[in-house]
Amino acid sequence: MLYLFSPDKKFSTWRKLWVALARAEKEMGLNISEEQISEMESHLYDIDYDYAAKMESELRHDVMAHVHAYGKVCPKAMPIIHLGATSCYVTDNTDIIIMREALIIVRDKLVKVIHRLSSFADKYKDLPTLGFTHFQPAQLTTVGKRASLWINDLLMDLNEVEHRIDSMKLLGSKGTTGTQASFMELFDGDEEKVKKAEQLISAEMGFAGAVPVSGQTYSRKTDYFVLSALSGIAQSAGKFATDMRLLAHLKELEEPFEGKQIGSSAMPYKRNPMRCERICALARYVLADAMNPAMTAYNQWLERTLDDSANRRISVSEAFLAVDAILNIYMNIASNIKVYEKVIEKHVLEELPFMATENIMMSAVKRGGNRQELHERIRLHSVAAGKTVKEEGKPNDLIDRIAGDPVFGLTRDEILADLRPEAYTGRSASQVSELLRDYVAPVLERYSDRLSEKDTELKV
């Protein structure tokens, strides 16, 4: 990702676009020689940055500075470099090329995170755990089912990233205000040659086509759509990391913690969830950064203004770099989430008596009890048991209270028979299996070649 947003990638792509332009113009009949094109192709990567900087300090124009730097090593081709083009021919087309390649990196890392989380979800799909709404104990779920929520968010993100990759188009060769007037002049008013040249450029750069219409630039809504997809990934990763931080506080789940890792310089016992905290910090940055292209898109005056340029160079690249870092950390955590089953079981059993009260009430009704009277007795016992736990710090004694109430006619052993956590997780395990089979498996199959590459553990 760093390379994609490096000067070498940017300016070598400019030169490739100049070659594609020259080749298309030659094929359309302009007086451009194969020798000139060969000369350009042989100097794609030997970029004299010092000379380009010197020229830019004189010309105050980055594209023209690099035209001169390219022409210095391609003297025969110098007269036809950038022929008929405006600056955005190289700048905007390069941005689209780089964003598409960057999205492919993001896509592949998303798939790897999904793969790792899927293994975790499958392993723990049957393990009951306390579910929370409003961070208050609710009905039971399973550890794997909770992980399936993280996976489902990432599947939504993957779908959005795939759509962005598939739908991206080059700006093409549209000219100064998007009218292609300069190319109409070059090709003596032959519209078919103008269109054909643009098609040839698009094909050489690996695209099916160019945008149908534009001003000088491609619509800046494209940047907004791309960064919105990146923001979606940051949202999903931030939610996962926040969940992990909450569960680490409960001592139920934990991110990897290495043998010599120090959690705090002052408190040796600390095991701070620093990886998840880093995800949250970067995610917050991406969410805020995604506002930039929205404001640029609405403020792009008429056919183009320059105030979009400096902002885009920062906001687009930094969003990709931040999301790349987020996914690196996410892969690391998902590879080795620690699960403390005894703590999870303890928390389940502390709350399960409250959740089992409906089943207990039904058992008592079957023995001849009055449903309404039993409901009121359970309410009173539940309030009293809750007071014992919260105000006195004692264990939940709801079961003993019900067993000691003759209205229910149930022994403690008969009540305990209803306290099997797995009986209260609903379709959790089945939902996990169905998600992995019907939605995840096709994704992993589609990208199996990416997963088969050496997938080293990331040290983060």
C-alpha positions in Angstrom: 0.0 0.0 0.0 2.9 2.4 0.7 4.3 1.7 -2.7 1.0 2.5 -4.4 1.0 6.0 -2.9 4.7 6.5 -3.5 6.2 8.9 -6.1 7.7 6.0 -8.0 4.2 4.5 -8.6 2.6 7.8 -9.4 5.1 9.2 -11.9 5.9 5.9 -13.6 2.1 5.6 -14.2 2.1 9.1 -15.6 4.7 7.9 -18.1 2.7 4.8 -18.9 -0.3 7.0 -19.7 1.8 9.2 -21.9 3.0 6.1 -23.8 -0.6 4.9 -24.1 -1.6 8.3 -25.5 1.2 8.4 -28.0 0.4 4.8 -29.2 -3.3 5.6 -29.6 -2.5 8.8 -31.5 -0.1 6.9 -33.8 -2.7 4.2 -34.5 -5.2 7.0 -35.4 -2.8 8.4 -38.0 -0.7 11.1 -36.3 2.9 11.5 -37.2 4.4 9.6 -34.3 7.1 7.0 -34.9 7.6 3.6 -33.3 11.1 4.9 -32.4 9.6 7.6 -30.3 7.3 5.2 -28.5 10.1 2.7 -27.9 12.2 5.5 -26.4 9.4 6.4 -24.0 8.9 2.8 -23.0 12.6 2.4 -22.2 12.5 5.2 -19.7 9.4 4.5 -17.6 11.2 4.2 -14.3 14.4 6.2 -14.5 12.8 9.4 -13.0 15.2 12.2 -12.2 13.4 13.7 -9.2 16.0 16.4 -8.6 15.6 17.7 -12.2 11.8 17.5 -11.9 11.9 19.5 -8.7 14.1 22.1 -10.3 11.7 22.4 -13.2 8.7 22.7 -10.9 10.4 25.4 -8.9 10.7 27.4 -12.2 7.4 26.4 -13.9 5.2 26.1 -10.8 3.5 23.2 -12.5 4.1 19.6 -11.5 2.8 18.0 -14.7 4.9 20.2 -17.0 7.9 19.7 -14.7 7.6 15.9 -15.3 7.0 16.4 -19.0 10.4 18.1 -19.1 12.0 15.4 -16.9 10.6 12.7 -19.3 11.7 14.7 -22.4 15.2 15.1 -21.0 15.7 11.3 -21.3 13.5 10.9 -24.3 14.7 13.7 -26.6 13.3 12.2 -29.8 9.8 11.8 -28.2 9.8 15.2 -26.4 7.8 16.9 -29.1 4.9 14.6 -28.8 4.8 13.8 -25.1 1.4 14.9 -23.6 0.1 15.8 -27.1 -3.5 17.1 -26.9 -3.8 16.3 -23.2 -4.5 18.4 -20.1 -2.9 17.8 -16.7 -5.8 15.7 -15.5 -5.1 13.2 -18.2 -2.2 11.9 -16.2 -3.2 13.0 -12.7 -6.8 11.8 -12.7 -6.3 8.6 -14.7 -3.4 7.7 -12.3 -5.5 8.3 -9.3 -8.2 5.9 -10.6 -5.6 3.3 -11.4 -4.0 3.5 -8.0 -7.3 3.5 -6.2 -8.4 0.4 -8.0 -5.1 -1.4 -7.2 -5.4 -0.3 -3.6 -9.0 -1.6 -3.4 -7.7 -5.0 -4.5 -5.2 -5.0 -1.6 -8.1 -4.1 0.7 -10.3 -6.7 -0.8 -7.8 -9.5 -0.3 -7.1 -8.6 3.3 -10.8 -8.4 4.0 -11.1 -12.0 2.7 -8.3 -13.1 5.0 -9.9 -11.6 8.0 -13.2 -13.2 7.1 -11.4 -16.5 6.7 -9.8 -16.3 10.2 -13.0 -15.2 11.9 -14.9 -18.0 10.2 -12.6 -20.6 11.7 -13.2 -19.0 15.2 -17.0 -18.8 14.7 -17.2 -22.4 13.7 -15.1 -23.6 16.6 -17.2 -21.8 19.2 -20.6 -21.9 17.5 -22.0 -24.1 20.3 -20.4 -22.3 23.3 -23.1 -20.5 25.3 -22.3 -17.0 26.4 -24.3 -14.2 28.0 -25.8 -11.9 25.4 -26.2 -8.2 26.1 -28.5 -5.5 25.0 -27.6 -2.0 26.3 -24.7 -3.8 27.9 -27.1 -5.4 30.3 -27.5 -9.2 30.6 -30.1 -10.4 28.0 -30.8 -13.8 26.5 -28.0 -16.2 25.9 -26.2 -16.4 22.6 -23.0 -18.3 21.6 -19.4 -17.1 21.2 -19.5 -18.2 17.6 -22.8 -16.5 16.9 -21.4 -13.2 18.2 -18.5 -13.6 15.9 -20.9 -14.2 13.0 -22.1 -10.6 13.5 -18.6 -9.4 12.9 -18.3 -11.6 9.8 -21.6 -10.4 8.4 -20.5 -6.8 8.6 -17.3 -7.7 6.7 -19.2 -9.5 4.0 -21.2 -6.3 3.5 -18.0 -4.4 3.2 -16.5 -6.9 0.8 -19.6 -6.6 -1.5 -19.2 -2.8 -1.5 -15.5 -3.0 -2.3 -16.1 -5.5 -5.1 -18.7 -3.2 -6.6 -16.3 -0.3 -6.5 -13.5 -2.3 -8.2 -15.8 -3.5 -10.9 -17.4 -0.1 -11.6 -14.3 2.1 -11.8 -13.7 3.8 -15.1 -10.8 6.0 -16.3 -11.3 9.6 -16.9 -9.9 8.9 -20.4 -8.8 11.6 -22.8 -11.4 14.3 -22.3 -9.3 17.5 -22.7 -9.4 20.7 -20.8 -13.1 21.1 -20.2 -14.2 17.5 -21.0 -15.2 18.3 -24.6 -12.3 16.6 -26.3 -11.8 19.7 -28.4 -8.0 19.3 -28.6 -8.4 15.8 -29.9 -11.0 16.9 -32.4 -8.4 19.4 -33.7 -5.6 16.7 -33.8 -7.8 14.3 -35.7 -9.3 16.9 -38.1 -12.8 16.7 -36.6 -13.1 12.9 -36.9 -15.2 12.0 -33.8 -14.7 8.3 -34.4 -11.0 8.6 -34.2 -11.3 10.6 -31.0 -13.5 7.9 -29.4 -11.3 5.1 -30.7 -8.2 6.7 -29.2 -9.8 6.9 -25.8 -10.9 3.2 -26.1 -7.3 2.2 -27.0 -5.9 4.1 -24.0 -8.4 2.5 -21.6 -7.7 -1.0 -22.9 -3.9 -0.5 -22.6 -4.3 0.7 -19.0 -6.5 -2.4 -18.1 -9.9 -0.8 -18.1 -13.1 -1.6 -20.0 -13.7 2.0 -20.7 -13.7 5.6 -19.6 -16.5 7.7 -18.0 -19.0 8.9 -20.6 -18.8 12.6 -19.7 -16.7 14.8 -17.5 -15.4 18.3 -17.0 -11.7 18.5 -16.7 -11.7 15.9 -14.0 -13.7 12.7 -13.3 -16.6 13.3 -10.9 -15.3 13.7 -7.4 -18.2 11.6 -6.2 -16.0 8.6 -7.2 -13.6 9.5 -4.4 -16.6 9.8 -2.1 -17.8 6.4 -3.0 -14.4 4.8 -2.5 -13.8 6.4 0.8 -17.3 5.5 1.9 -16.4 1.9 1.3 -13.3 2.3 3.3 -15.3 4.0 6.1 -17.6 1.0 6.1 -14.6 -1.2 6.8 -13.4 1.1 9.6 -16.9 1.0 11.1 -17.0 -2.9 11.1 -13.5 -3.2 12.5 -14.2 -0.5 15.1 -17.3 -2.4 16.2 -15.3 -5.6 16.5 -12.5 -4.0 18.4 -15.0 -2.2 20.8 -16.7 -5.6 21.4 -13.4 -7.1 22.2 -12.5 -4.4 24.6 -15.8 -4.8 26.5 -15.3 -8.6 26.6 -11.7 -8.2 27.7 -13.0 -6.2 30.7 -15.3 -9.1 31.5 -12.3 -11.4 31.1 -14.2 -13.6 28.6 -12.2 -12.9 25.4 -8.8 -11.4 24.9 -6.6 -10.3 22.0 -3.2 -12.0 21.7 -0.9 -11.1 24.5 2.7 -12.2 24.1 5.0 -13.7 26.7 7.1 -10.7 27.3 4.5 -8.1 26.4 4.1 -5.3 29.0 0.6 -4.0 29.5 1.6 -0.9 31.6 4.8 0.8 32.6 3.3 1.4 36.1 1.1 -1.6 36.7 2.8 -4.9 35.8 -0.5 -6.9 36.1 -2.2 -4.9 33.3 -3.2 -6.6 30.0 -4.4 -3.6 28.0 -6.2 -4.4 24.7 -3.8 -2.2 22.8 -4.3 -3.8 19.4 -8.1 -3.3 19.6 -7.6 0.2 20.9 -5.3 1.0 17.9 -8.0 -0.3 15.5 -10.5 2.0 17.2 -8.2 5.0 17.0 -7.5 4.5 13.3 -11.2 3.7 12.5 -12.2 7.0 14.1 -9.6 8.8 11.8 -11.0 7.1 8.7 -14.6 7.9 9.6 -13.7 11.6 9.9 -11.5 11.5 6.8 -14.4 10.2 4.7 -16.0 13.6 5.0 -13.3 15.2 2.8 -14.4 13.8 -0.6 -18.0 14.6 0.1 -17.1 18.3 0.7 -14.8 18.3 -2.4 -17.5 16.8 -4.6 -20.1 19.4 -3.8 -17.6 22.2 -4.1 -16.1 21.3 -7.5 -17.0 24.5 -9.4 -18.4 24.1 -12.9 -15.8 22.2 -15.1 -13.1 22.2 -12.3 -11.3 24.1 -9.6 -7.9 23.4 -8.1 -9.0 23.4 -4.4 -9.8 19.7 -4.7 -6.2 18.8 -5.5 -4.2 19.2 -2.3 -7.0 17.8 -0.1 -7.4 14.7 -2.3 -3.7 13.9 -2.2 -3.9 13.7 1.6 -7.4 12.3 2.3 -7.5 9.5 -0.3 -4.0 8.2 0.4 -4.3 8.4 4.2 -7.7 6.6 4.2 -6.2 3.7 2.3 -3.1 3.6 4.5 -5.2 3.7 7.7 -7.6 0.9 6.5 -4.6 -1.2 5.4 -3.2 -0.9 8.9 -6.6 -1.6 10.5 -6.9 -4.8 8.4 -3.3 -5.9 9.3 -4.1 -5.6 13.0 -7.5 -7.3 12.5 -5.9 -10.2 10.9 -3.4 -10.5 13.7 -6.2 -10.5 16.4 -8.5 -12.8 14.5 -5.8 -15.4 14.2 -5.5 -16.0 18.0 -8.5 -14.7 20.0 -8.2 -16.1 23.6 -11.4 -17.6 25.0 -11.8 -18.1 28.7 -14.5 -20.7 28.8 -14.7 -21.0 32.6 -15.3 -17.2 33.1 -17.9 -17.3 30.4 -19.6 -20.2 32.1 -19.5 -18.4 35.4 -21.2 -15.4 34.0 -23.8 -17.5 32.2 -24.7 -19.4 35.4 -25.0 -16.2 37.4 -27.7 -14.9 35.1 -29.3 -18.1 33.9 -31.7 -18.5 36.9 -33.4 -15.2 35.7 -33.7 -16.5 32.1 -35.0 -19.9 33.2 -37.9 -18.4 35.1 -40.4 -18.9 32.2 -39.6 -22.6 31.9 -39.8 -23.0 35.7 -43.2 -21.3 35.7 -44.4 -23.6 32.9 -43.3 -26.7 34.9 -45.1 -25.5 37.9 -48.3 -24.8 35.9 -48.2 -28.3 34.6 -48.3 -29.5 38.2 -51.5 -27.6 38.8 -50.2 -24.1 39.6 -51.9 -20.8 38.8 -49.9 -19.0 36.0 -50.7 -15.5 37.2 -49.9 -16.2 40.9 -46.7 -18.0 39.9 -45.7 -15.0 37.7 -46.1 -12.6 40.6 -44.2 -14.9 43.0 -41.3 -15.2 40.5 -41.3 -11.4 40.1 -40.9 -10.9 43.8 -38.2 -13.6 44.2 -36.3 -12.1 41.2 -36.3 -8.6 42.7 -35.1 -10.0 46.1 -32.4 -12.1 44.4 -31.3 -9.1 42.4 -31.0 -7.1 45.6 -28.9 -9.8 47.2 -26.5 -9.8 44.2 -26.3 -6.0 43.8 -26.6 -4.6 47.3 -25.1 -7.4 49.4 -22.6 -8.8 46.9 -23.8 -12.4 47.4 -24.4 -15.1 44.9 -27.7 -15.3 43.0 -30.0 -17.3 45.2 -33.1 -17.2 43.0 -33.2 -21.0 42.6 -33.1 -21.6 46.4 -35.9 -19.0 46.9 -38.1 -20.7 44.3 -37.3 -24.2 45.6 -38.3 -23.0 49.1 -41.6 -21.6 48.0 -44.4 -24.2 48.3 -46.5 -22.5 45.7 -44.2 -23.9 43.0 -44.0 -27.5 44.3 -40.6 -28.0 42.7 -37.5 -29.4 44.3 -34.1 -27.8 43.7 -33.0 -30.7 41.6 -36.1 -30.4 39.4 -35.4 -26.7 38.9 -31.7 -27.3 38.1 -32.8 -29.7 35.3 -34.0 -26.6 33.5 -30.7 -24.8 33.9 -28.8 -26.1 30.8 -27.3 -23.2 29.1 -27.4 -24.9 25.6 -31.2 -25.0 25.9 -31.3 -21.2 25.8 -29.2 -20.3 22.8 -32.0 -20.7 20.2 -30.7 -21.2 16.7 -27.3 -19.7 17.3 -25.3 -22.7 16.2 -27.4 -23.3 13.2 -27.3 -19.6 12.1 -23.5 -19.8 12.3 -23.3 -22.9 10.2 -25.7 -21.5 7.6 -23.8 -18.2 7.3 -20.5 -20.1 6.9 -22.0 -22.5 4.3 -24.2 -20.2 2.3 -22.3 -16.9 2.4 -18.7 -17.3 3.6 -17.8 -20.6 1.7 -18.6 -19.1 -1.8 -16.4 -16.1 -0.9 -13.5 -18.2 0.2 -13.8 -20.4 -2.9 -13.9 -17.3 -5.1 -10.7 -16.1 -3.6 -9.0 -19.4 -2.9 -5.9 -18.3 -4.9 -5.5 -15.3 -2.6 -5.8 -17.5 0.5 -3.3 -20.0 -0.7 -0.6 -17.4 -0.8 1.9 -17.4 2.1 -0.1 -15.7 4.8 2.4 -14.9 7.5 1.5 -13.8 10.9 1.7 -10.0 11.2 3.6 -8.6 14.1 1.6 -5.5 15.2 
